[in-house]
Amino acid sequence: MKIYLGTDHAGFELKEQIKKYLIEEKYDVVDCGNQVFNPNDDYPDFIKIAAENVAKDDSSYGIVFGKSGAGECMVANKIKKIRSILGFNIENVKLAREHNNANILCLGSQFIDFEQAKTLINIFLKTIFSNEERHLRRIKKIADIETSLITQ
């Protein structure tokens, strides 16, 4: 399974810890940046790259990091075919995978530590989408919104 990572300076330390952990767990990890700690970098630059890669490969997942994770989630969800969630506890991550087939997990380094991140990531990567008709129907509606013309 391929996993794309992305972060700015605020999530850099946690991303580096998780990258090492995922590699040890034998996942195919692609680090989309930032590759070095830079206190002046901007999360959209790296989250966009990670999300675009996930969107191109339906069998892959993304894990992105930031201070709160909220801005990162917003950026990721701008990319067509991405269903990104802000992970904050086991139940919300589990439901996002089972019901929404979420493909990117956003984590806020200010609110979770390495051990909590590992727990949420393991839930995210090991929980299977239910494939129930009602959830498929709702995901299709999300996809339809992505392709609809916005008028004002």
Steps between C-alpha positions, in 0.01 A plus 500: 500500500637841400466786747569862410609733779500878506554780749637843566719603793222459758466126440854430385626321813191279524516420126862391535412270793203352315701456180758293687224296668315430172819393325576263789146362455586429134273759339608661173544859618538804275592824677353792307668756723610697648827306506671743739377707791426850372311730739387717206348231277130477414293183544295534177816441294557153648145390573401566139776270374404220739128531416561506124702179530226327700240617246700335220527165682176357641691239699710756687439711809630828633597613845564870540602704799472857622460695819122447518453282192200711399662707226667189365161328481356796312781493244478124447124514447544751216649218291249297300454141629635584846296431811717638776418501870641667806578209730455569868389170655463132420126510430513795261782339300329160494169647381671713237651186348193276539239753385683758288789296359732782610832487320698769682545533874593844635662524841565805717837481674385748767227260613641149462834343580690223322325214682154644434595560136613138462168378642293718268713411198468128570121534526496703178712255301337181630132596499317382190235705321160336560393520135140533614263645241411804712867592538573440132204723414628779723855479368361525146316815603828644628664416166209664317554819701868497396405503136203737514525858379488753782287801420455814701 
